[in-house]
Amino acid sequence: MKNQRWYVRCAAAVTAAVLFTGCGGGSVDSGSRPANAAKTLNTKQVMSVLPDAPAMTGWRNVEKAVARRSTYPEQTETPPSMCPLAMSDKTPCTDVRLDGRTAFLDPESKTDALFWVFTYRDEKAAAAAHRALWKNFYSHILREDPTQVDLENIGDERFAGRGNHPVFGRSTMSLIRVGTTLLGINTSHSRTELPDKQLTALAAMFAERAQQALDGKTPSAVTAAG
């Protein structure tokens, strides 16, 4: 199915050279968080972080949100295929506690936007996974005409790049860390390219929802992304 294509085919691209440099961020001051802040998210919270229809104005939900306990590499669906067996460092995959995903389509531009979440036991594990996933997977895929995307100061750490994917054409990939949580946004375009400003708006909304959940709040961040 179209909305599964990132997961089914991307692993074949991991043999190319690394093309992007990371854009790091500041560390989190855990002392400044509310008393009811969560160290890591539970399944219900992961579901709440994933964007819903109100958060994605102008987009159509083409894959229902799902969250579950990660059983990599036994499970056959995604996001484990974001952690291909070809990766030399598999700890970003084996250390995942929960994972979740949902997908949207912009009817006007025919842009697919796939959102996924990984949770980890602590920020140290999440930070290590963030670096390793980008180095071993993401930056290998956009191997033709690559450019970086500036996500400003979204999240605690962030990487984003745009390039010509050998299968999907012009595509973008974003990987953001918020505390103990990794957030991914993968987009592909069949008509017009998603502008950097719009990608940044999606990333900001996603990161804010994760921070709200970690702070013990109900995620409510939205974006006029359409």
N, C-alpha and C positions, 0 to 999 in steps of 0.2 A: 504494500500500500504506500501511497505517496508520503503520508505523514510518518512513515517508519523508515524512510530511505536513509536518513542520517545514521541510524543505528545498524542497518543491515549491511551497508556498503563501505562506510568510512574506514573500517579497519584495514582495508587493502592499501590505504594511502600512507601508512605509518612508516614506510621505509625511506621517505625523502629526507632531505637535510633540514635542520632547524633554521627557521627564517625570521623569527621574531625575538625581540628583546622584551623582557618583562617590565611592567610599570607597577612598582611596588607601592605600598601604602603604609600608613602608620599603624602601630599596634593598638589594640583595644585596651582601654583603661577599665578593667573589670570592676574596680572600686566605684566607678561612677554609675554603674547600672542599678536599676531598681532592686529592692530586696527580693522581689518575686521573679527576678530574671532567671531564665533557664540556661543551664550550662550547655545543654544540647536539646534538640527538639524531639518530641514524640511523634507518632504517626499522624495524629490529628493535627498537630501543629504544622507538619510538613505539608499536609493537604491544604491548610489555610494559607501557607506561603505561596503556593502555586497560583498564578494569576487566574481569576475567574472572569466571566463575561463583563461585569461592571468595571473591572480593572483594565479591560482591553477595548476601549471605545472604538468602534469601527471595524473590529476584527471578528472573525467567526471561529468559534471553538470547534476544531476538527478532530480532537482527540481528548476524551474525557480524562480529567485528572485522576491519577492513581498514585498511592504511596504504600510502601511495604518495607518489611525488613529485608535488607540486602543479603543475598546468598551467593554472591559471586564466588566461583565461576559456574555454579550449578544452574542458576536460572538462565533461561534461554532468551528472555526479552530484554529490552533496554531498561536502564542505561548501562548494564554491564558491557555492551559492545562499545561503550565509550572507553572501556578499559580493556583493549584487545590483548590477547595472550602474547602478542608479539612485543609488548612493552617489556623492557628489561627490568623495570621497577614496578612491581604489581601491588605494592603496599597501598597506593591511593585507592585501589579497588577492594583489596581484602580487608582494609580497615574501615570500610564504609559500614555504618550502622543501619541507616535507613536511606532509601532512595525514592524519588518521586518524579513525575513527569506530566506534562500536558502540552498541547500544540494548538496553534491558532493559524488562521489564514487571513491575509488582507485581501478582500475580494477585488479591490481596485488595482493594486500592483501585482497581485498573485504572488506575494511574498509569504513563504512558510516561516513561522517562528516556533521553534521547539524550546520549551523551558524545562529544565531538570534541576533536581536538588540532590546533593549528597550530604549526609550528616556524619560527624566524627565525634570521638569521645572527648576531645579537648581542642583548644586552638592550635597547639603545637602540631598535632596530627593533621589538622585541616590545612595549616600553612604549608607543611611538607607536601601534602597531597596536591595543593594548588600549584606549587612549582613543578612537581613531577608530571602531573597531567599535561601541563602546557608544553613542557620540554619534550615529553615522550609521545605525545599524541597530537594535540591541537596544532602546534606550530609546524608539524610535518605535513598536514593536510593541505593547507592553503599554499601550495608550492609554486604557483605561477603568478607573477606580478603581485607580490604581497605588499600590503601597506598596513601600518598600525592604525588603530582607532583610539583616540583619546577619550577615555571614560571619566576624565577629570578626577575627582576624589571619591568616587562611588565605592562604598564598602571599605574593608580594611586592606585588601589587596585586589588588584585587577589586572587582567590581560585581555586584549581584544585585537583582532586582526581581520583583514578583508583580503580575499584573493580569489583567483580563478581555480575553483575545484575541478579536477579532471572529469568528474561525473556530473556535478550539479551546476556548473557555471559559476558566475560571480556569487560569492557567499561570504558570510561573516561568522565569526566565532568569538564568543565572549565567555570569560571564566572569572567569576567574582567570589571573593571570600568575605563572609560576614561572620565573625566569631568562629564558631565550630561548624559552620555551614558553608558548602560550596554551591554556587549557583551558576548554571550554564545556560546560555542563549545561543542557539544555532539558527541561522536564517539562510534561505536560498531564494533566488529571485528568477522568475521566468519572464518578467516584463521590465520593471524598473528597479534599480538598486535602492535598497533601504538607506536613506540618508544617515550620516553619522549622528545628526541631532536627534533623529527619531530612535536610533539604536540606543543612544545615551539615555533617552527618556524611558525606554523599556527597562534598561539596566537599573536606573535609579528607582523606578517603581518596584522592581523585583527585590533589590537590596533593602529598600525601606520596609517591605513586607516581612523579610527575614528578620530585620532588626526589631520590628514590632513584636514578632513572635518570641524572639529571644528575650525581650523585655517583659514578657508575660501579658502582652496585649493581643487583641484580635486584629490581625492584619487588615488594613483598610486602604492602603496606598493604591492610587489609580493613576492612569496616564491617558491623555487624549492622543494615543499613538496612531489612531487611524486618520 
